[in-house]
Amino acid sequence: MTPEAAKSAAARAALELLPPSGVIGLGTGSTAKLFIDGVAELVRGGRQLVGVPTSEQSRRQAEALGIPLLGDEGPWSIDVTVDGADEVSPALDLIKGGGGCHAREKIVSAASKLNVIVVDESKLSETLGQRWAVPVEVLTFGHAATARLLSGFGVVTPRKRGDAAWVTDAGNLIYDVAVGPIASPTALERELSALPGVVDTGLFVGRADRVLVAGADGVRHLTR
């Protein structure tokens, strides 16, 4: 199965978990994009689904496809959120944020009754941090000072788009912190989040209820 076919299979499996009607969290990224395409087909077929997008990218896609959306301000009561991940541990803890939307994704995740993650087998790791750095969204004010604090945890690299700094939808910056294998994601998330200037981290600990993993033999359902 090609990577694109795996993403498509995972997205289709996630569609089967949606309620007949309700509020759906719309993730961000290449697999989530395929899921949003599928939600649009259900809406055109008469399903009463309303979305909460986790990024301006997902908002634009959903609006173009005719998916009704709730406002950004919340609060929301979200039935199911479907999103991707960059790395998944056996405990179903995650590193997210390759697309730079992890702060918004975490807010939507916290408002959801069920959080479904869609990935292909390449995203599975024995220990978080083996393959991915931890994205950390920081305020622009004093960001170099925040980066110095982050350097106490690992190698810090400013996220860029070409030659320019990567600016999030909220107007913040991202530093990727390569910490290596993470012994305690819970402790690391707590310590990073406590640093002045940190908005949020890409560590999603205890947030995934179900992970759909697409591979050569089909889609596996992993539950916490």
C-alpha positions as CSV (number, residue, x, y, z in Angstrom):
1,M,0.0,0.0,0.0
2,T,1.4,3.4,-1.0
3,P,1.6,6.2,1.6
4,E,-1.3,8.0,-0.1
5,A,-3.4,4.9,-0.3
6,A,-2.8,4.3,3.4
7,K,-3.9,7.8,4.3
8,S,-7.0,7.4,2.2
9,A,-7.8,4.0,3.9
10,A,-7.4,5.6,7.4
11,A,-9.6,8.6,6.5
12,R,-12.3,6.3,5.2
13,A,-12.2,4.2,8.3
14,A,-12.6,7.3,10.5
15,L,-15.7,8.4,8.6
16,E,-17.4,5.2,9.8
17,L,-17.0,6.4,13.4
18,L,-19.1,9.6,12.8
19,P,-22.5,9.9,14.3
20,P,-25.6,10.4,12.0
21,S,-25.6,14.1,13.1
22,G,-23.4,16.2,15.4
23,V,-20.4,18.4,15.7
24,I,-17.1,17.1,14.3
25,G,-13.6,18.4,15.0
26,L,-11.7,18.8,11.7
27,G,-8.0,18.1,12.0
28,T,-5.2,19.5,9.9
29,G,-2.7,17.7,7.7
30,S,-2.6,15.5,4.6
31,T,-4.7,12.6,6.1
32,A,-7.1,15.0,7.8
33,K,-7.6,16.7,4.4
34,L,-8.8,13.4,3.0
35,F,-11.1,13.0,6.0
36,I,-12.6,16.5,5.4
37,D,-13.3,15.6,1.8
38,G,-15.2,12.6,3.0
39,V,-17.2,14.7,5.5
40,A,-18.2,17.0,2.7
41,E,-19.6,14.0,0.7
42,L,-21.6,12.9,3.8
43,V,-23.0,16.5,4.2
44,R,-23.9,16.6,0.5
45,G,-25.7,13.3,1.0
46,G,-27.9,14.8,3.8
47,R,-25.9,14.1,7.0
48,Q,-26.4,16.8,9.6
49,L,-22.7,17.4,10.5
50,V,-21.2,20.7,11.6
51,G,-17.4,21.2,11.8
52,V,-14.9,22.9,14.2
53,P,-11.7,23.4,12.2
54,T,-8.3,23.3,13.9
55,S,-6.6,25.6,11.4
56,E,-7.3,28.2,8.8
57,Q,-6.2,25.7,6.2
58,S,-8.9,23.3,7.3
59,R,-11.4,26.1,7.6
60,R,-10.8,27.2,4.0
61,Q,-11.1,23.6,2.8
62,A,-14.4,23.0,4.7
63,E,-15.9,26.3,3.6
64,A,-15.0,25.6,0.0
65,L,-16.7,22.2,0.2
66,G,-19.9,23.5,1.9
67,I,-19.4,22.0,5.3
68,P,-21.3,24.1,8.0
69,L,-18.9,25.4,10.6
70,L,-19.1,26.8,14.2
71,G,-17.3,29.9,15.2
72,D,-13.7,30.0,16.6
73,E,-14.7,31.3,20.0
74,G,-16.3,28.2,21.4
75,P,-17.3,26.6,23.7
76,W,-18.2,23.6,21.7
77,S,-19.6,20.2,22.5
78,I,-17.8,18.1,19.9
79,D,-18.9,14.5,19.3
80,V,-15.8,13.3,17.4
81,T,-12.5,14.9,16.4
82,V,-10.4,13.2,13.7
83,D,-6.8,14.3,13.3
84,G,-3.4,13.0,12.3
85,A,-0.2,12.6,14.2
86,D,3.5,12.7,13.5
87,E,4.5,10.0,16.0
88,V,2.5,7.5,18.1
89,S,3.7,5.5,21.1
90,P,2.4,2.1,22.2
91,A,0.5,3.9,25.0
92,L,-1.1,6.0,22.2
93,D,0.6,9.2,23.3
94,L,1.4,11.5,20.4
95,I,3.7,14.0,19.0
96,K,1.8,16.4,16.8
97,G,2.5,19.8,15.2
98,G,4.3,19.1,12.0
99,G,1.7,21.3,10.4
100,G,2.2,24.0,13.1
101,C,-1.4,23.8,14.4
102,H,-0.9,21.8,17.6
103,A,-2.1,24.5,20.0
104,R,-5.5,24.8,18.3
105,E,-5.6,21.0,17.8
106,K,-5.2,20.5,21.6
107,I,-8.0,23.0,22.3
108,V,-10.4,21.1,20.0
109,S,-9.2,17.8,21.4
110,A,-10.0,18.8,24.9
111,A,-13.6,19.7,23.8
112,S,-14.2,16.3,22.1
113,K,-16.0,13.3,23.6
114,L,-14.0,11.0,21.3
115,N,-10.6,11.7,19.7
116,V,-9.6,9.6,16.7
117,I,-6.1,9.7,15.2
118,V,-5.5,8.5,11.7
119,V,-2.0,7.5,10.6
120,D,0.0,5.0,8.5
121,E,2.4,2.5,10.0
122,S,5.4,4.7,9.6
123,K,4.2,6.9,12.4
124,L,4.4,4.2,15.1
125,S,7.4,4.3,17.4
126,E,8.4,2.3,20.5
127,T,9.2,5.5,22.3
128,L,8.1,9.1,21.5
129,G,11.0,11.3,20.4
130,Q,12.8,8.6,18.4
131,R,11.7,10.1,15.1
132,W,10.4,13.5,15.8
133,A,11.4,16.7,17.6
134,V,8.7,18.2,19.9
135,P,7.1,21.3,18.3
136,V,6.7,24.1,20.8
137,E,4.6,27.2,20.0
138,V,6.0,30.3,21.7
139,L,5.0,34.0,21.9
140,T,6.9,36.3,19.6
141,F,7.8,38.6,22.6
142,G,11.0,37.3,24.1
143,H,11.1,34.3,21.8
144,A,14.9,34.1,21.8
145,A,14.8,34.1,25.6
146,T,12.2,31.3,25.5
147,A,14.4,29.4,23.0
148,R,17.3,29.6,25.5
149,L,15.2,28.0,28.1
150,L,14.1,25.3,25.7
151,S,17.7,24.5,24.9
152,G,18.0,23.0,28.4
153,F,15.9,20.1,27.0
154,G,17.5,19.4,23.7
155,V,18.6,20.8,20.4
156,V,16.4,23.8,19.5
157,T,15.6,24.7,15.8
158,P,13.4,27.6,14.8
159,R,10.7,26.5,12.4
160,K,10.8,28.3,9.0
161,R,8.8,28.6,5.8
162,G,11.5,29.0,3.3
163,D,13.8,31.8,4.6
164,A,11.1,33.3,6.9
165,A,10.0,32.3,10.3
166,W,7.0,30.0,10.6
167,V,4.1,32.1,12.0
168,T,1.1,30.1,13.3
169,D,-2.5,31.0,12.8
170,A,-2.4,32.7,16.2
171,G,0.6,34.8,15.2
172,N,3.1,32.9,17.3
173,L,6.4,31.2,16.4
174,I,7.4,27.5,16.6
175,Y,10.6,26.0,17.9
176,D,11.3,22.3,17.3
177,V,13.1,20.7,20.3
178,A,14.9,17.4,19.6
179,V,15.0,15.7,22.9
180,G,15.6,12.1,21.8
181,P,13.6,9.2,23.3
182,I,11.2,10.5,25.9
183,A,11.1,8.5,29.2
184,S,8.1,10.4,30.5
185,P,6.0,12.3,28.0
186,T,3.8,13.5,30.9
187,A,6.7,15.0,32.8
188,L,8.2,16.6,29.7
189,E,4.9,18.1,28.7
190,R,4.4,19.6,32.2
191,E,8.0,21.0,32.3
192,L,7.9,22.5,28.8
193,S,4.5,24.1,29.3
194,A,5.7,25.7,32.6
195,L,8.4,27.8,30.8
196,P,7.6,31.5,30.4
197,G,6.6,32.3,26.8
198,V,5.5,28.8,25.9
199,V,2.0,28.7,24.4
200,D,1.7,24.9,24.0
201,T,3.6,21.8,23.0
202,G,3.1,19.1,20.5
203,L,3.0,16.4,23.1
204,F,-0.5,15.0,23.3
205,V,-0.5,12.7,26.4
206,G,-3.6,10.6,27.2
207,R,-5.7,12.4,24.5
208,A,-6.1,9.8,21.8
209,D,-9.0,7.5,22.4
210,R,-8.6,5.5,19.2
211,V,-5.8,5.3,16.6
212,L,-6.5,4.0,13.2
213,V,-3.3,2.6,11.6
214,A,-3.4,1.9,7.9
215,G,-0.9,-0.7,6.5
216,A,-0.5,-3.4,4.0
217,D,-3.1,-5.6,5.7
218,G,-5.7,-2.9,6.0
219,V,-6.6,-0.6,8.9
220,R,-6.0,-1.6,12.5
221,H,-8.0,0.0,15.4
222,L,-5.9,0.7,18.5
223,T,-7.7,1.8,21.6
224,R,-6.4,3.1,24.9
